Amino acid sequence: MATKLYVGNLSYETTEDTLRELFAGVGEVDSVTLITDRHSGRSKGFAFVEMSKEEDAKTAIAQLNGTEVDGRTLNVSEARPREERPSGGFGRGGGYGGRGRSSAGPQHRSRF
């Protein structure tokens, strides 16, 4: 069964190919996903590497955690399950405000 690893503290210059080569030196790599900013396309400084065998993943953690790549010391650990996030709607913070409001904010009317 494949094991997903979290790779943190990456340099913004580190590529998926660099990570694939690094982890392939330890074992068979199924996939590499470098996480990037949606708007700028720039790396967020972490990635996920999926290894085919659990033994290879454990070896990768032991051998690669704390090693330097592109001037940064890597943090390599087993990835935690993804937490579910609320989808859309209220409670997300920021955004455009509620319905019926002008750009100046809510209109308050005095009774007097």
N, C-alpha and C positions, 0 to 999 in steps of 0.2 A: 504494500500500500504506500502511496506517495506521501511524503512529509513536507509541509510548507514551512519555510524558514523566513524569519524577519531579518533584514540586513539594514542596520541604521548607521547614522553618522557618516553618510556618503558625501563625497565631494560633489559639487554641482557638475563637474566635468566627467564623472564616472558614468559609463554607458552600460547598457544591457549586455553588450558583447564582452566588455571587460569582466563583468560579473559571471557570465556564462563560462568564460575561459577559466576564471579563478576557481569556481565551484566544480567544473568538469575535472580539474586536477585531483579532486577528492572522490568523485563518483558520478553516476549518470544523472544529468540535469534534465528534468521534464520541461520546465518553463522558468523564465525570468521576467518579472514585471517591475519596471522602474516606475515609481509613482511620480507623476508630473502635475504641475499646476494647470488647471483647465484653461485659464485665460492666457498665460504667458508661455506655456509649454515647457517651462524650466523645471528641472528636477526638484522635488521636495526634500531630497536628502535621505530617502529610504526606498527599499525595494523588497520584493518577495521572491524567493527562489524555491522552486518545488523540486525536490530530489526524489528519484524513483524508489530508493530503498531507505528504510528507517535507519539502518546501520550507517549508510553513507551520510545521512543528515546529521546523526550524532557525531560522526567523525568530522564533518564540516564545522560543526559548532566548536568542537575541541580544538581543531587546527586553525580555524580562521578567525574566531572571536579574538579581538585584540590585535590583529595584524594591521599593518598600514597599507592603504591603497590610495593612490593619488593624493598623498599627504594627509590623509585622515585615518584615524584608528577605528576600525569597524566594530560594530556591536552585532553579533550574530546569535540568534536564539530561535527556539521553536516559536512559530507564529501562534498567537492566541486566536480563538474563533472570533469572527467579525461580529461586532455588536450591532443589533438592529437599531436603525435610526428612524425617528418618525418621518413620514413622507409628507412634504408640503404643509400647507395650512398654518395654523397659529402656533406660536411657541418657538418659531425658528429664529427670532431676533432679526433686527434690521428690516430691510424691505421697503415697501411703499405705503405703509399705513393702511387704514381701513377705508371702507367705501364711503362716499359722500363727503369726504374731507377735501378742503382746498389745500393748496400748497402752503398757506399761511397757518394751517392747523385747524382744530375744531372751532366752529363758530359758537360763541357763548352769547346767549340772549338774556338780557336782564328783564325781570318781571316789573320793575319799577319805572 
